[in-house]
Amino acid sequence: MAKPLEIQSTEQFGELLKNSRIVVADFYAKWCGPCKQIAPFYEQLSVSLSRPKVATFVKVDTEAEGSKAIAAEFAVTHLPTFIVFRDGSVVEKVKGANPKQLQSIVEKLSNDIENASQGGSSSSGSGGLAWRGADLPRGYTDISDSIDVRGLELLNADESHFSVRTLFNRSKPSALSKDKDTSSSGEKDWIESDTDEQLLLYTPFNSAIKLHTIQITSLPPDDEDEDEDDVPMRPKTLKLFTNRPHNLGFDEADDIEPTQAIEISEEDWNSNGTANLGLRFVRFQNITSLVIFVADGDGDSEKVRIDRIRLIGESGEKREMGKLEKIGDEMGE
């Protein structure tokens, strides 16, 4: 239980990211009116939620000599900006003096903080911070929450046990948990293809985004007793199409030029079964929808399995670089 810590140097901030499970940073400037308005609210959150080596609340003066480089590293162009780090990676970002949005994120954080304080994890359920199988690129955040889940469509999925929304479930995949049994209802927390290895996923967004990286997790079972045709594979070739008004057909996806094609090698998969796929960023600006076409898998099976997908980038429009801008002159109610 403590007031926010004032950051004096990049080294100090780096050590905090290593030593504290969760770090919440308030990027501000002394001249910023909205920063001053929300400061008491932020201090109250710090006093009530901070825990040694578990949750640390800090303040970063964007114009101070020792800390302005931190603001540049994490692409802070609006004031105030609040960034939440977990295990050293950015998981949430709030631009402006928006108490309601900050409160909403903190409510998600509270369970994570309590679980971490007790030595547990927050991998189950839909609440808390989202699980990811790989670190975030510096300066970018998980924008999977920008997906319009009502418009999701997945073609050639085995629908008897699988739901497309599973791909963006915030929880840790059951295949990585000690207890790998699924619920008695028979619903799995991954998806598999049906008649062959191909899948077509249509993902619309609530607002235009900039897409930097796709993290895809695939955890097929290692079962030597099963027929090879029945054991699902990891995806190998992906074709990405942007700003389509609806999903493509399989023949169409095979024939037209993609925005980017990606071949995933065995070395791309990490110990969490996740491939961190960097995109040609200039081609993925102002994106309103994304089609992911899984063209084939990495073996001879007739099925492909995907456990999770995370989309990394920037949500909404990014302002031009230059002088830091204050926003949120009017505080939320």
C-alpha positions in Angstrom: 0.0 0.0 0.0 1.9 3.1 -1.2 1.7 6.3 -3.2 2.9 6.3 -6.8 6.7 6.1 -7.2 8.3 8.9 -9.3 10.6 7.5 -11.9 14.0 9.1 -12.1 15.7 7.1 -14.9 15.2 4.5 -17.6 17.4 2.1 -15.5 15.1 2.4 -12.5 12.0 1.8 -14.7 13.6 -1.2 -16.3 14.4 -2.7 -12.9 10.8 -2.2 -11.8 9.5 -4.0 -14.9 11.7 -7.0 -14.1 11.0 -7.1 -10.4 7.2 -6.3 -10.2 4.7 -8.6 -11.8 2.4 -5.7 -12.6 3.4 -2.0 -13.2 1.0 0.8 -13.8 2.6 3.9 -15.2 1.1 7.4 -15.4 2.8 9.5 -18.1 2.3 13.2 -17.3 3.7 16.7 -17.6 3.7 19.4 -15.0 1.9 21.9 -17.3 -0.9 19.4 -18.2 -4.3 20.3 -16.6 -6.0 17.0 -17.1 -3.0 15.2 -15.6 -3.4 17.3 -12.4 -7.2 16.6 -12.4 -6.9 12.8 -12.4 -3.8 12.7 -10.2 -5.8 12.3 -6.9 -7.8 9.4 -8.4 -4.6 7.7 -9.6 -3.0 8.1 -6.2 -6.1 6.5 -4.5 -5.7 3.5 -6.8 -2.1 3.2 -5.9 -2.7 3.3 -2.2 -5.4 0.7 -2.3 -3.8 -1.8 -4.8 0.0 -1.5 -4.7 1.8 -4.6 -3.4 5.6 -5.1 -3.0 7.0 -6.9 -6.1 3.5 -7.7 -7.3 1.8 -4.4 -8.3 3.7 -1.0 -8.5 2.2 2.3 -9.5 4.6 4.9 -10.9 4.6 8.4 -12.4 6.7 9.3 -15.4 7.4 13.0 -16.1 7.6 13.0 -19.9 9.7 16.2 -19.9 12.1 15.3 -17.1 15.7 14.6 -18.3 15.9 11.2 -16.7 12.6 9.8 -17.9 11.5 11.5 -21.2 13.2 8.6 -23.1 10.7 6.2 -21.5 7.8 8.2 -23.1 9.5 8.0 -26.5 10.1 4.3 -26.2 6.5 3.5 -25.5 5.2 6.0 -28.1 3.4 8.3 -25.7 2.0 11.3 -27.6 -1.0 12.2 -25.5 -1.2 13.3 -21.9 -2.0 11.8 -19.6 -1.4 8.3 -20.8 -1.7 5.3 -18.5 0.1 2.1 -19.5 -0.3 -1.2 -17.7 2.6 -3.7 -17.9 2.5 -7.3 -16.9 5.7 -9.4 -16.7 7.5 -6.5 -18.5 5.1 -6.4 -21.5 2.4 -3.8 -22.3 -1.1 -5.2 -21.8 -3.3 -2.1 -21.7 -3.1 1.6 -22.6 -5.4 4.5 -21.7 -5.1 7.9 -23.4 -6.5 10.9 -21.6 -7.9 11.7 -18.2 -10.7 9.1 -18.3 -11.5 7.8 -14.8 -14.1 5.4 -16.0 -11.8 3.6 -18.5 -9.0 3.6 -16.0 -11.3 2.2 -13.3 -12.5 -0.5 -15.7 -8.9 -1.6 -16.3 -8.1 -1.5 -12.6 -11.1 -3.7 -11.8 -9.6 -6.3 -14.2 -6.3 -5.8 -12.5 -7.6 -6.4 -9.0 -8.1 -10.1 -9.4 -4.6 -10.5 -11.0 -3.0 -8.6 -8.1 -4.8 -10.7 -5.5 -3.9 -13.9 -7.3 -0.3 -12.9 -7.8 -0.1 -11.9 -4.1 -1.2 -15.4 -3.2 1.2 -17.0 -5.6 -1.5 -18.0 -8.1 -2.2 -17.0 -11.6 -5.2 -15.5 -13.4 -5.3 -17.8 -16.4 -8.8 -19.0 -16.1 -12.1 -17.4 -16.9 -12.8 -14.4 -19.1 -11.9 -11.7 -16.6 -8.5 -10.3 -15.7 -5.7 -9.5 -18.2 -5.5 -11.6 -21.3 -3.1 -14.5 -21.6 -0.5 -14.3 -24.4 2.0 -16.9 -25.5 4.7 -14.4 -26.5 6.0 -11.0 -25.5 4.6 -7.8 -27.0 6.7 -5.7 -29.4 7.9 -2.5 -27.7 5.5 0.3 -28.2 2.5 -1.8 -29.2 -0.4 -3.3 -27.4 -2.8 -6.2 -27.6 -5.8 -4.8 -29.6 -7.8 -8.0 -29.7 -10.5 -6.2 -27.8 -11.1 -4.1 -30.9 -12.7 -7.1 -32.7 -16.4 -6.9 -33.4 -17.1 -10.5 -32.1 -20.6 -10.4 -33.5 -19.2 -10.4 -37.0 -16.7 -13.2 -36.6 -17.0 -16.0 -39.1 -14.9 -19.1 -39.4 -15.3 -21.4 -42.4 -14.6 -25.2 -42.5 -14.3 -25.4 -38.7 -15.6 -28.5 -36.9 -18.7 -26.9 -35.3 -19.7 -29.9 -33.3 -17.4 -28.9 -30.4 -15.8 -25.6 -31.3 -16.7 -21.9 -31.2 -14.9 -19.2 -33.2 -14.9 -16.9 -30.2 -12.6 -19.4 -28.5 -9.7 -18.2 -30.6 -9.8 -14.8 -28.8 -10.6 -16.2 -25.3 -8.6 -14.3 -22.7 -7.7 -17.4 -20.7 -4.6 -19.6 -20.9 -5.2 -22.6 -23.2 -6.1 -25.7 -21.3 -3.4 -27.7 -23.2 -0.8 -25.6 -21.2 -2.5 -26.3 -17.9 -1.8 -29.1 -15.5 -5.4 -30.2 -15.7 -6.0 -30.7 -19.4 -9.5 -32.0 -19.1 -12.2 -30.0 -20.8 -15.6 -29.3 -19.3 -18.2 -32.1 -19.1 -20.2 -30.3 -21.8 -17.7 -31.4 -24.4 -16.9 -27.9 -25.6 -13.2 -27.5 -26.4 -11.1 -24.4 -25.9 -9.5 -24.6 -29.3 -10.7 -25.0 -32.9 -10.0 -27.6 -35.5 -10.7 -27.7 -39.2 -13.3 -30.1 -40.5 -13.2 -31.6 -44.0 -9.6 -30.7 -44.7 -6.7 -28.6 -43.3 -7.9 -25.2 -44.6 -9.6 -22.5 -42.5 -11.0 -19.0 -43.4 -11.4 -16.6 -40.5 -13.1 -13.3 -41.0 -12.4 -10.7 -38.3 -14.1 -7.3 -38.4 -13.1 -4.4 -36.1 -15.1 -1.8 -34.1 -12.8 0.9 -35.4 -9.9 1.3 -37.8 -6.7 -0.3 -36.4 -3.0 -0.5 -37.3 -1.8 -4.1 -37.2 1.8 -4.9 -36.4 2.0 -8.5 -35.3 -0.2 -11.6 -35.1 0.5 -14.1 -32.4 -1.0 -17.5 -33.1 -1.0 -20.4 -30.6 -1.3 -24.0 -31.8 -1.0 -27.0 -29.3 -1.7 -30.2 -31.1 -1.6 -33.4 -29.0 1.5 -35.6 -29.1 -0.4 -38.9 -29.3 1.5 -41.7 -31.1 -1.4 -44.1 -30.7 -3.8 -42.2 -32.9 -4.0 -42.4 -36.7 -1.8 -39.6 -38.3 -4.8 -38.4 -40.3 -6.8 -37.8 -37.0 -4.0 -35.9 -35.1 -4.4 -32.2 -36.0 -1.4 -30.2 -37.3 -0.1 -26.7 -36.7 -0.8 -24.1 -39.5 2.0 -23.6 -41.9 1.0 -21.2 -44.7 -1.2 -18.1 -43.9 -2.6 -15.6 -46.3 -3.8 -12.3 -45.0 -6.4 -10.1 -46.7 -7.5 -6.7 -45.4 -10.6 -4.4 -45.6 -12.9 -7.0 -47.1 -16.6 -6.4 -46.5 -17.2 -10.1 -45.8 -15.4 -13.4 -45.8 -13.8 -14.9 -48.9 -14.5 -18.3 -50.4 -11.7 -20.9 -50.5 -11.3 -20.7 -54.3 -11.2 -16.9 -54.1 -8.6 -17.0 -51.3 -6.5 -19.4 -53.4 -6.6 -17.2 -56.5 -6.3 -13.5 -55.4 -3.1 -11.8 -54.3 -3.0 -11.5 -50.4 -1.9 -8.4 -48.5 0.8 -10.6 -47.1 1.6 -14.3 -47.2 3.4 -16.0 -44.3 5.1 -19.3 -44.1 5.6 -20.5 -40.5 8.6 -22.7 -39.9 9.1 -25.2 -37.0 11.6 -22.7 -35.4 8.9 -20.0 -35.2 7.0 -21.9 -32.5 8.1 -21.1 -28.9 7.7 -23.2 -25.8 4.1 -22.0 -25.4 3.2 -23.2 -28.8 3.0 -19.7 -30.1 4.4 -18.1 -33.3 5.1 -14.4 -33.2 4.5 -13.2 -36.7 5.6 -9.7 -37.6 3.8 -8.0 -40.5 4.8 -5.5 -43.1 3.4 -2.7 -41.0 3.0 -0.2 -43.9 0.5 -2.6 -45.5 -1.6 -2.9 -42.4 -2.7 0.7 -41.7 -6.3 1.8 -41.3 -7.6 -1.8 -41.2 -11.3 -2.3 -40.7 -11.3 -6.1 -41.3 -8.9 -9.0 -41.6 -9.2 -12.3 -43.3 -6.8 -15.1 -42.2 -6.6 -18.0 -44.6 -4.9 -21.1 -43.3 -3.9 -22.6 -46.6 -2.1 -25.7 -45.2 -0.6 -27.4 -42.2 2.9 -28.6 -41.3 2.2 -32.3 -41.9 0.1 -34.9 -43.6 -3.0 -34.8 -41.4 -6.3 -33.6 -42.7 -6.9 -31.3 -39.7 -5.3 -28.1 -38.4 -5.6 -26.9 -34.8 -5.5 -23.3 -33.5 -5.8 -22.5 -29.7 -5.5 -18.7 -29.5 -5.0 -15.7 -31.7 -3.8 -12.3 -30.4 -3.6 -9.2 -32.6 -1.0 -6.6 -31.7 -0.8 -3.0 -32.9 -2.5 0.3 -32.4 -6.3 0.8 -32.0 -7.9 4.0 -33.4 -6.1 6.8 -35.1 -2.6 7.7 -34.1 -1.8 11.5 -33.9 1.2 12.9 -35.6 4.5 12.9 -33.7 5.5 16.2 -32.3 4.8 18.1 -29.2 3.0 16.1 -26.6 -0.7 16.9 -26.6 -3.0 17.1 -23.7 -6.4 15.6 -24.1 -9.4 15.0 -21.9 -9.9 18.6 -20.8 -13.3 17.7 -19.5 -13.2 15.0 -16.8 -15.6 12.1 -17.1 -18.4 12.0 -14.6 
